[in-house]
Amino acid sequence: MGLQSFEHGLERMVEGVFSRGSRSTIRPVELGRRLLREMDDHRSVDVKGRRIVPNVFTISLSPRDHAGFADIDEALNAELCETAREYARSEGYHFMGNVTVAMAVDNDLKPGRFQVTSRMKESGGGAGVGALVLPSGERIALGQRTVTVGRLPDCTVPVSDNNVSRRHCEIRPLGTGYIVTDLGSTNGTKVNGLRIEGDHPLSDADIVSVGSTHLRFEAS
């Protein structure tokens, strides 16, 4: 998609929701643009040939601007995290762990100025509260349970599609993350458009496809 094209969608999405709620001299879309550029500027390639980008972002603001975002801080953080995930999907980027955005005060910054720093961080500890996002937008929390996807009504995620097997695939926690396993389905399970074999580890923003249904995995 490219950064320039993505910025147009970012402006509509972020500004429309937050422009009236912010008392800062900085427009929320400016934060989003800088965050996306931070991903581009610090991408690298791992041993599997995947393009890895930062997943932990800190936005430093002047005391005045930090206070100006106070009323929308939580919602803006969530929107910026989702923007990062969407951009990663469009560019074929991968994250090492959960995407987080934090606002910090820098007393040396003047109003209207801000800095974005980033780093790559693996998710630690056991599997967190991952989620599957359905085409309807509904989120299915994963937690420590095994989630089944298939045509049977008793599956955790029932899918009404003749190209989907009765019990098509399952997603379960393993170590610090989650894996998806095809359950011998007729038409197979795909992750990011590629058919999987055996257990396949999931990364934040991966798309799991069964038949014509696409489920987005979120690590947090």
FIDRENPA-105025 format. One record per residue (C-alpha): residue number from 0; residue in three letters; y, z, x. Coordinates in nm, 4 decimals, m for minus. Layout:
# FIDRENPA-105025
{rofi:NUM | marmar:ALA | c2:Y | c3:Z | c1:X}
...
***
This chain:
# FIDRENPA-105025
{rofi:0 | marmar:MET | c2:0.0000 | c3:0.0000 | c1:0.0000}
{rofi:1 | marmar:GLY | c2:0.2394 | c3:0.0800 | c1:0.2875}
{rofi:2 | marmar:LEU | c2:0.4961 | c3:0.3553 | c1:0.3166}
{rofi:3 | marmar:GLN | c2:0.7875 | c3:0.1632 | c1:0.1673}
{rofi:4 | marmar:SER | c2:0.5992 | c3:0.0710 | c1:m0.1497}
{rofi:5 | marmar:PHE | c2:0.4636 | c3:0.4226 | c1:m0.1827}
{rofi:6 | marmar:GLU | c2:0.8117 | c3:0.5729 | c1:m0.1584}
{rofi:7 | marmar:HIS | c2:0.9182 | c3:0.3995 | c1:m0.4804}
{rofi:8 | marmar:GLY | c2:0.6398 | c3:0.5716 | c1:m0.6724}
{rofi:9 | marmar:LEU | c2:0.7162 | c3:0.8993 | c1:m0.4975}
{rofi:10 | marmar:GLU | c2:1.0806 | c3:0.8823 | c1:m0.6033}
{rofi:11 | marmar:ARG | c2:0.9912 | c3:0.8248 | c1:m0.9679}
{rofi:12 | marmar:MET | c2:0.7296 | c3:1.0997 | c1:m0.9658}
{rofi:13 | marmar:VAL | c2:0.9178 | c3:1.3706 | c1:m0.7779}
{rofi:14 | marmar:GLU | c2:1.2779 | c3:1.3089 | c1:m0.8750}
{rofi:15 | marmar:GLY | c2:1.2047 | c3:1.2720 | c1:m1.2449}
{rofi:16 | marmar:VAL | c2:1.0385 | c3:1.6107 | c1:m1.2593}
{rofi:17 | marmar:PHE | c2:1.2442 | c3:1.8179 | c1:m1.0191}
{rofi:18 | marmar:SER | c2:1.5971 | c3:1.6801 | c1:m0.9864}
{rofi:19 | marmar:ARG | c2:1.7326 | c3:1.8944 | c1:m1.2689}
{rofi:20 | marmar:GLY | c2:1.5622 | c3:2.2118 | c1:m1.1458}
{rofi:21 | marmar:SER | c2:1.6769 | c3:2.2039 | c1:m0.7843}
{rofi:22 | marmar:ARG | c2:2.0003 | c3:2.3665 | c1:m0.6664}
{rofi:23 | marmar:SER | c2:1.9502 | c3:2.2443 | c1:m0.3103}
{rofi:24 | marmar:THR | c2:2.1667 | c3:1.9857 | c1:m0.1360}
{rofi:25 | marmar:ILE | c2:1.8417 | c3:1.8091 | c1:m0.0374}
{rofi:26 | marmar:ARG | c2:1.6702 | c3:1.5789 | c1:m0.2840}
{rofi:27 | marmar:PRO | c2:1.2994 | c3:1.6600 | c1:m0.3270}
{rofi:28 | marmar:VAL | c2:1.2071 | c3:1.2955 | c1:m0.2623}
{rofi:29 | marmar:GLU | c2:1.3530 | c3:1.3292 | c1:0.0890}
{rofi:30 | marmar:LEU | c2:1.0961 | c3:1.5984 | c1:0.1637}
{rofi:31 | marmar:GLY | c2:0.8181 | c3:1.3736 | c1:0.0375}
{rofi:32 | marmar:ARG | c2:0.9312 | c3:1.0782 | c1:0.2463}
{rofi:33 | marmar:ARG | c2:0.9420 | c3:1.2874 | c1:0.5629}
{rofi:34 | marmar:LEU | c2:0.6006 | c3:1.4352 | c1:0.4869}
{rofi:35 | marmar:LEU | c2:0.4453 | c3:1.0880 | c1:0.4531}
{rofi:36 | marmar:ARG | c2:0.6059 | c3:0.9739 | c1:0.7774}
{rofi:37 | marmar:GLU | c2:0.4678 | c3:1.2843 | c1:0.9449}
{rofi:38 | marmar:MET | c2:0.1194 | c3:1.1698 | c1:0.8434}
{rofi:39 | marmar:ASP | c2:0.1801 | c3:0.8216 | c1:0.9835}
{rofi:40 | marmar:ASP | c2:0.3302 | c3:0.9491 | c1:1.3090}
{rofi:41 | marmar:HIS | c2:0.0481 | c3:1.1950 | c1:1.3863}
{rofi:42 | marmar:ARG | c2:m0.2625 | c3:1.0056 | c1:1.2796}
{rofi:43 | marmar:SER | c2:m0.5569 | c3:0.9874 | c1:1.5166}
{rofi:44 | marmar:VAL | c2:m0.9127 | c3:0.8542 | c1:1.5164}
{rofi:45 | marmar:ASP | c2:m1.2153 | c3:1.0849 | c1:1.5181}
{rofi:46 | marmar:VAL | c2:m1.5579 | c3:1.0224 | c1:1.6723}
{rofi:47 | marmar:LYS | c2:m1.6718 | c3:0.8506 | c1:1.3506}
{rofi:48 | marmar:GLY | c2:m1.3851 | c3:0.6040 | c1:1.3667}
{rofi:49 | marmar:ARG | c2:m1.2018 | c3:0.7609 | c1:1.0714}
{rofi:50 | marmar:ARG | c2:m0.8235 | c3:0.7837 | c1:1.0747}
{rofi:51 | marmar:ILE | c2:m0.7442 | c3:1.1557 | c1:1.0611}
{rofi:52 | marmar:VAL | c2:m0.4007 | c3:1.2857 | c1:0.9623}
{rofi:53 | marmar:PRO | c2:m0.2414 | c3:1.6316 | c1:0.9441}
{rofi:54 | marmar:ASN | c2:m0.3226 | c3:1.8435 | c1:0.6407}
{rofi:55 | marmar:VAL | c2:m0.1046 | c3:2.1519 | c1:0.6969}
{rofi:56 | marmar:PHE | c2:0.2718 | c3:2.0990 | c1:0.6609}
{rofi:57 | marmar:THR | c2:0.5662 | c3:2.3356 | c1:0.7074}
{rofi:58 | marmar:ILE | c2:0.9096 | c3:2.2370 | c1:0.5772}
{rofi:59 | marmar:SER | c2:1.1903 | c3:2.4357 | c1:0.7440}
{rofi:60 | marmar:LEU | c2:1.5139 | c3:2.4661 | c1:0.5469}
{rofi:61 | marmar:SER | c2:1.8480 | c3:2.6397 | c1:0.5763}
{rofi:62 | marmar:PRO | c2:1.8699 | c3:2.9694 | c1:0.3840}
{rofi:63 | marmar:ARG | c2:2.0896 | c3:2.8017 | c1:0.1219}
{rofi:64 | marmar:ASP | c2:1.8535 | c3:2.5080 | c1:0.0630}
{rofi:65 | marmar:HIS | c2:1.5469 | c3:2.7342 | c1:0.0654}
{rofi:66 | marmar:ALA | c2:1.7066 | c3:2.9448 | c1:m0.2090}
{rofi:67 | marmar:GLY | c2:1.7983 | c3:2.6274 | c1:m0.3979}
{rofi:68 | marmar:PHE | c2:1.4322 | c3:2.5316 | c1:m0.4259}
{rofi:69 | marmar:ALA | c2:1.3186 | c3:2.8814 | c1:m0.5256}
{rofi:70 | marmar:ASP | c2:1.2825 | c3:2.8082 | c1:m0.8976}
{rofi:71 | marmar:ILE | c2:1.0591 | c3:2.5037 | c1:m0.8419}
{rofi:72 | marmar:ASP | c2:0.8907 | c3:2.6039 | c1:m0.5155}
{rofi:73 | marmar:GLU | c2:0.5352 | c3:2.6332 | c1:m0.6494}
{rofi:74 | marmar:ALA | c2:0.5485 | c3:2.3165 | c1:m0.8613}
{rofi:75 | marmar:LEU | c2:0.7150 | c3:2.1170 | c1:m0.5825}
{rofi:76 | marmar:ASN | c2:0.4510 | c3:2.2274 | c1:m0.3309}
{rofi:77 | marmar:ALA | c2:0.1753 | c3:2.1142 | c1:m0.5671}
{rofi:78 | marmar:GLU | c2:0.3481 | c3:1.7783 | c1:m0.6201}
{rofi:79 | marmar:LEU | c2:0.3913 | c3:1.7238 | c1:m0.2461}
{rofi:80 | marmar:CYS | c2:0.0238 | c3:1.8052 | c1:m0.1826}
{rofi:81 | marmar:GLU | c2:m0.0806 | c3:1.5547 | c1:m0.4464}
{rofi:82 | marmar:THR | c2:0.1553 | c3:1.2960 | c1:m0.2971}
{rofi:83 | marmar:ALA | c2:m0.0088 | c3:1.3460 | c1:0.0441}
{rofi:84 | marmar:ARG | c2:m0.3558 | c3:1.2995 | c1:m0.1103}
{rofi:85 | marmar:GLU | c2:m0.2499 | c3:0.9826 | c1:m0.2939}
{rofi:86 | marmar:TYR | c2:m0.0961 | c3:0.8365 | c1:0.0207}
{rofi:87 | marmar:ALA | c2:m0.4078 | c3:0.9213 | c1:0.2227}
{rofi:88 | marmar:ARG | c2:m0.6235 | c3:0.7383 | c1:m0.0329}
{rofi:89 | marmar:SER | c2:m0.3983 | c3:0.4319 | c1:m0.0257}
{rofi:90 | marmar:GLU | c2:m0.3961 | c3:0.4148 | c1:0.3563}
{rofi:91 | marmar:GLY | c2:m0.7601 | c3:0.5109 | c1:0.4180}
{rofi:92 | marmar:TYR | c2:m0.6634 | c3:0.8376 | c1:0.5880}
{rofi:93 | marmar:HIS | c2:m0.8873 | c3:1.1461 | c1:0.6009}
{rofi:94 | marmar:PHE | c2:m0.8043 | c3:1.5171 | c1:0.6140}
{rofi:95 | marmar:MET | c2:m0.9967 | c3:1.7780 | c1:0.8129}
{rofi:96 | marmar:GLY | c2:m0.9432 | c3:2.0429 | c1:0.5460}
{rofi:97 | marmar:ASN | c2:m0.7332 | c3:2.1500 | c1:0.2500}
{rofi:98 | marmar:VAL | c2:m0.3830 | c3:2.0065 | c1:0.2142}
{rofi:99 | marmar:THR | c2:m0.1130 | c3:2.2752 | c1:0.2123}
{rofi:100 | marmar:VAL | c2:0.2673 | c3:2.2661 | c1:0.2130}
{rofi:101 | marmar:ALA | c2:0.4805 | c3:2.5722 | c1:0.2896}
{rofi:102 | marmar:MET | c2:0.8570 | c3:2.6198 | c1:0.2736}
{rofi:103 | marmar:ALA | c2:1.0146 | c3:2.8265 | c1:0.5535}
{rofi:104 | marmar:VAL | c2:1.3661 | c3:2.9492 | c1:0.6350}
{rofi:105 | marmar:ASP | c2:1.5316 | c3:2.8450 | c1:0.9610}
{rofi:106 | marmar:ASN | c2:1.8637 | c3:3.0240 | c1:1.0084}
{rofi:107 | marmar:ASP | c2:1.9689 | c3:2.7678 | c1:1.2693}
{rofi:108 | marmar:LEU | c2:1.9606 | c3:2.4785 | c1:1.0222}
{rofi:109 | marmar:LYS | c2:2.2731 | c3:2.3744 | c1:0.8352}
{rofi:110 | marmar:PRO | c2:2.2619 | c3:2.2961 | c1:0.4607}
{rofi:111 | marmar:GLY | c2:2.1332 | c3:1.9459 | c1:0.4024}
{rofi:112 | marmar:ARG | c2:1.9208 | c3:1.9474 | c1:0.7186}
{rofi:113 | marmar:PHE | c2:1.5484 | c3:2.0171 | c1:0.7317}
{rofi:114 | marmar:GLN | c2:1.2493 | c3:1.9772 | c1:0.9610}
{rofi:115 | marmar:VAL | c2:0.8851 | c3:1.8993 | c1:0.8843}
{rofi:116 | marmar:THR | c2:0.6116 | c3:2.0066 | c1:1.1237}
{rofi:117 | marmar:SER | c2:0.2406 | c3:1.9441 | c1:1.0764}
{rofi:118 | marmar:ARG | c2:m0.1001 | c3:2.0150 | c1:1.2219}
{rofi:119 | marmar:MET | c2:m0.4630 | c3:1.9405 | c1:1.1581}
{rofi:120 | marmar:LYS | c2:m0.6703 | c3:2.2359 | c1:1.0465}
{rofi:121 | marmar:GLU | c2:m1.0314 | c3:2.2567 | c1:0.9407}
{rofi:122 | marmar:SER | c2:m1.1126 | c3:2.4639 | c1:0.6346}
{rofi:123 | marmar:GLY | c2:m1.2609 | c3:2.7924 | c1:0.7532}
{rofi:124 | marmar:GLY | c2:m1.5075 | c3:3.0352 | c1:0.5947}
{rofi:125 | marmar:GLY | c2:m1.7347 | c3:2.9391 | c1:0.3097}
{rofi:126 | marmar:ALA | c2:m1.6734 | c3:2.6602 | c1:0.0649}
{rofi:127 | marmar:GLY | c2:m1.3524 | c3:2.7156 | c1:m0.1274}
{rofi:128 | marmar:VAL | c2:m1.2735 | c3:2.6396 | c1:m0.4881}
{rofi:129 | marmar:GLY | c2:m1.3048 | c3:2.2645 | c1:m0.4683}
{rofi:130 | marmar:ALA | c2:m1.2646 | c3:2.0481 | c1:m0.7762}
{rofi:131 | marmar:LEU | c2:m1.3561 | c3:1.7145 | c1:m0.9271}
{rofi:132 | marmar:VAL | c2:m1.0750 | c3:1.5340 | c1:m1.1054}
{rofi:133 | marmar:LEU | c2:m1.2028 | c3:1.3254 | c1:m1.3964}
{rofi:134 | marmar:PRO | c2:m1.0436 | c3:0.9958 | c1:m1.5074}
{rofi:135 | marmar:SER | c2:m0.8824 | c3:1.1912 | c1:m1.7939}
{rofi:136 | marmar:GLY | c2:m0.7072 | c3:1.4182 | c1:m1.5417}
{rofi:137 | marmar:GLU | c2:m0.9280 | c3:1.7171 | c1:m1.6268}
{rofi:138 | marmar:ARG | c2:m1.0332 | c3:1.9262 | c1:m1.3265}
{rofi:139 | marmar:ILE | c2:m1.3865 | c3:2.0620 | c1:m1.2921}
{rofi:140 | marmar:ALA | c2:m1.3929 | c3:2.3606 | c1:m1.0547}
{rofi:141 | marmar:LEU | c2:m1.6828 | c3:2.3530 | c1:m0.8098}
{rofi:142 | marmar:GLY | c2:m1.6892 | c3:2.6957 | c1:m0.6474}
{rofi:143 | marmar:GLN | c2:m2.0361 | c3:2.8036 | c1:m0.5301}
{rofi:144 | marmar:ARG | c2:m2.2325 | c3:2.6244 | c1:m0.8003}
{rofi:145 | marmar:THR | c2:m2.4116 | c3:2.2897 | c1:m0.8074}
{rofi:146 | marmar:VAL | c2:m2.2439 | c3:2.0336 | c1:m1.0323}
{rofi:147 | marmar:THR | c2:m2.4530 | c3:1.7539 | c1:m1.1818}
{rofi:148 | marmar:VAL | c2:m2.3225 | c3:1.4160 | c1:m1.2953}
{rofi:149 | marmar:GLY | c2:m2.5193 | c3:1.1910 | c1:m1.5286}
{rofi:150 | marmar:ARG | c2:m2.5804 | c3:1.0514 | c1:m1.8749}
{rofi:151 | marmar:LEU | c2:m2.7544 | c3:1.3621 | c1:m2.0117}
{rofi:152 | marmar:PRO | c2:m2.5315 | c3:1.5832 | c1:m2.2288}
{rofi:153 | marmar:ASP | c2:m2.6373 | c3:1.8943 | c1:m2.0372}
{rofi:154 | marmar:CYS | c2:m2.5005 | c3:1.7618 | c1:m1.7065}
{rofi:155 | marmar:THR | c2:m2.1913 | c3:1.9438 | c1:m1.5819}
{rofi:156 | marmar:VAL | c2:m2.0074 | c3:1.6112 | c1:m1.5947}
{rofi:157 | marmar:PRO | c2:m2.1675 | c3:1.3978 | c1:m1.8693}
{rofi:158 | marmar:VAL | c2:m2.0884 | c3:1.0263 | c1:m1.8346}
{rofi:159 | marmar:SER | c2:m2.1439 | c3:0.7850 | c1:m2.1220}
{rofi:160 | marmar:ASP | c2:m2.2282 | c3:0.4706 | c1:m1.9264}
{rofi:161 | marmar:ASN | c2:m2.5513 | c3:0.2704 | c1:m1.9368}
{rofi:162 | marmar:ASN | c2:m2.5141 | c3:0.2016 | c1:m1.5642}
{rofi:163 | marmar:VAL | c2:m2.5348 | c3:0.5749 | c1:m1.4951}
{rofi:164 | marmar:SER | c2:m2.8749 | c3:0.7437 | c1:m1.4699}
{rofi:165 | marmar:ARG | c2:m2.9721 | c3:1.0473 | c1:m1.6756}
{rofi:166 | marmar:ARG | c2:m2.9223 | c3:1.2722 | c1:m1.3737}
{rofi:167 | marmar:HIS | c2:m2.7290 | c3:1.0518 | c1:m1.1367}
{rofi:168 | marmar:CYS | c2:m2.5979 | c3:1.2736 | c1:m0.8559}
{rofi:169 | marmar:GLU | c2:m2.5081 | c3:1.6297 | c1:m0.7716}
{rofi:170 | marmar:ILE | c2:m2.2301 | c3:1.7963 | c1:m0.5751}
{rofi:171 | marmar:ARG | c2:m2.2937 | c3:2.1332 | c1:m0.4139}
{rofi:172 | marmar:PRO | c2:m2.1396 | c3:2.3640 | c1:m0.1512}
{rofi:173 | marmar:LEU | c2:m2.2698 | c3:2.3488 | c1:0.2040}
{rofi:174 | marmar:GLY | c2:m2.1222 | c3:2.5596 | c1:0.4824}
{rofi:175 | marmar:THR | c2:m1.7436 | c3:2.5223 | c1:0.4761}
{rofi:176 | marmar:GLY | c2:m1.7357 | c3:2.2251 | c1:0.2401}
{rofi:177 | marmar:TYR | c2:m1.9207 | c3:2.0221 | c1:m0.0203}
{rofi:178 | marmar:ILE | c2:m2.1742 | c3:1.7401 | c1:m0.0207}
{rofi:179 | marmar:VAL | c2:m2.2753 | c3:1.4815 | c1:m0.2771}
{rofi:180 | marmar:THR | c2:m2.6372 | c3:1.3722 | c1:m0.3144}
{rofi:181 | marmar:ASP | c2:m2.7689 | c3:1.0785 | c1:m0.5133}
{rofi:182 | marmar:LEU | c2:m3.0621 | c3:1.1890 | c1:m0.7326}
{rofi:183 | marmar:GLY | c2:m3.2573 | c3:0.8649 | c1:m0.7122}
{rofi:184 | marmar:SER | c2:m3.0287 | c3:0.6843 | c1:m0.9541}
{rofi:185 | marmar:THR | c2:m3.0916 | c3:0.3219 | c1:m1.0415}
{rofi:186 | marmar:ASN | c2:m2.7516 | c3:0.1901 | c1:m0.9374}
{rofi:187 | marmar:GLY | c2:m2.6649 | c3:0.4371 | c1:m0.6635}
{rofi:188 | marmar:THR | c2:m2.3693 | c3:0.6629 | c1:m0.5909}
{rofi:189 | marmar:LYS | c2:m2.0665 | c3:0.5489 | c1:m0.3922}
{rofi:190 | marmar:VAL | c2:m1.8060 | c3:0.7399 | c1:m0.1925}
{rofi:191 | marmar:ASN | c2:m1.4839 | c3:0.5479 | c1:m0.1323}
{rofi:192 | marmar:GLY | c2:m1.6608 | c3:0.2292 | c1:m0.2375}
{rofi:193 | marmar:LEU | c2:m1.9625 | c3:0.2625 | c1:m0.0048}
{rofi:194 | marmar:ARG | c2:m2.3103 | c3:0.3429 | c1:m0.1319}
{rofi:195 | marmar:ILE | c2:m2.4448 | c3:0.6679 | c1:0.0128}
{rofi:196 | marmar:GLU | c2:m2.7906 | c3:0.7652 | c1:0.1293}
{rofi:197 | marmar:GLY | c2:m2.9090 | c3:1.1259 | c1:0.1386}
{rofi:198 | marmar:ASP | c2:m2.6569 | c3:1.4088 | c1:0.1633}
{rofi:199 | marmar:HIS | c2:m2.2997 | c3:1.2887 | c1:0.2155}
{rofi:200 | marmar:PRO | c2:m2.0191 | c3:1.5328 | c1:0.3147}
{rofi:201 | marmar:LEU | c2:m1.7025 | c3:1.5111 | c1:0.1089}
{rofi:202 | marmar:SER | c2:m1.3483 | c3:1.5155 | c1:0.2445}
{rofi:203 | marmar:ASP | c2:m1.0344 | c3:1.5936 | c1:0.0497}
{rofi:204 | marmar:ALA | c2:m0.9278 | c3:1.2963 | c1:m0.1689}
{rofi:205 | marmar:ASP | c2:m1.2666 | c3:1.1184 | c1:m0.1503}
{rofi:206 | marmar:ILE | c2:m1.3559 | c3:0.9087 | c1:m0.4563}
{rofi:207 | marmar:VAL | c2:m1.7107 | c3:0.9524 | c1:m0.5907}
{rofi:208 | marmar:SER | c2:m1.8171 | c3:0.6589 | c1:m0.8103}
{rofi:209 | marmar:VAL | c2:m2.1038 | c3:0.6508 | c1:m1.0594}
{rofi:210 | marmar:GLY | c2:m2.1217 | c3:0.3308 | c1:m1.2617}
{rofi:211 | marmar:SER | c2:m1.7638 | c3:0.2477 | c1:m1.3587}
{rofi:212 | marmar:THR | c2:m1.6523 | c3:0.6109 | c1:m1.3505}
{rofi:213 | marmar:HIS | c2:m1.4515 | c3:0.7372 | c1:m1.0539}
{rofi:214 | marmar:LEU | c2:m1.4199 | c3:1.1078 | c1:m0.9748}
{rofi:215 | marmar:ARG | c2:m1.1701 | c3:1.2369 | c1:m0.7197}
{rofi:216 | marmar:PHE | c2:m1.2776 | c3:1.5260 | c1:m0.4991}
{rofi:217 | marmar:GLU | c2:m1.0180 | c3:1.7861 | c1:m0.4041}
{rofi:218 | marmar:ALA | c2:m1.1005 | c3:2.0396 | c1:m0.1372}
{rofi:219 | marmar:SER | c2:m0.8706 | c3:2.3000 | c1:m0.2914}
***
